Amino acid sequence: MAAKASVEAISTVNFDNINRRLSDVERRVFTKHERRILNTFKKAWVGWLYKGRPVGAERNVSLKAWRSEIETTDGAHPVLRIINDKDYSGFVHRSGSNDLEWQVIWERVQLELIPPLVADLQRAIAEELNKPSNPKKLGPRGGGKTVRMEITL
Amino acid sequence: MGLEIPVRLQSIEAYIIAQHHGFRYLELNEIQTLDQWAGDIVQTIEDEWPVDTSTSRDAFSYTLMEGGEVGFTILNDVDYVEYIHRKGTPSIAEGGTPLYAELIPQVIAQYRDGMLQAMRDAVDVSEAALQAQPAPKPKRGTRGR
């Protein structure tokens, strides 16, 4: 059986001085950067050669599968996940290169986009730090059946 | 449990067939337009979602449909998300309406017209570009002498 590899790139930031979830203002800063980072992956994930794929066949299939998730419940360690569930996305590389494309993009994200995320979030946290907020118990994630509701437009 | 909410734009699928005179997959500019609107819709759902710990709000994400379907699927893998209801309304066990079933269609209705128009515009742009492309050259014959 051929090996398969989807992508899950995770970035965790440490802000040990807060003992609560991110406030709405702080979370908005985080989601702004989340979207920017996800868009960086999507913008870079184009221009493939599709060698051997017939004219008219579907293209950009793995592009459609990029998504992101965040965790802001533990404000000291907010988490950003960039995910692609396509089982070949982890192997994709540019013609003439052995570098895995997701790693190339992720390295660029870590160099160029994570530092401003951290700086903006630090600033937002510093501004919010004196506002009262009760620590909350964390809720569970995952497991069980999924509810499906279809919407057609 | 969790949520999986496919939002399928069948009117755009029909529009593509009408404009293209047949089926085709989405072009890149159409994917990008759909992605922008799906992102805005999910962001608005998150903004309207009530917050206790933020766990269920953080878990929203979406992917675009593939295989010739035009649309996107809203996902949330938090296992109690379908039991969340508005404060002051009956719980789901008491016959109340789950928040997702009320809020998500509301938000989509808010964006519906703009999204469909933007998608039709994107299809028009694609069709103009496709029609401007030179027809593929016929393959050179390989007849033997």
Interface residues (C-beta under 8 A of the other chain):
Chain A: R21 L22 D24 R27 T31 R35 K42 V46 V55 G56 A57 E58 R59 N60 V61 L63 K64 A65 W66 R67 S68 E69 I70 E71 T72 T73 I83 D85 K136 K137 L138 G139 P140 R141 G142 G143 G144 K145 T146 V147 R148 M149 E150 I151 T152 L153
Chain B: M1 G2 L3 E4 I5 P6 V7 R8 L9 Q10 S11 I12 R24 Y25 L26 L28 I31 Q32 D35 G39 Q43 E46 V51 D52 T53 S54 T55 S56 D58 A59 S61 Y62 T63 L64 M65 E66 G67 G68 G71 L75 D77 V78 D79 Y80 E82 Y100 A101 I104 P105 I108 R112 M115 L116 P136
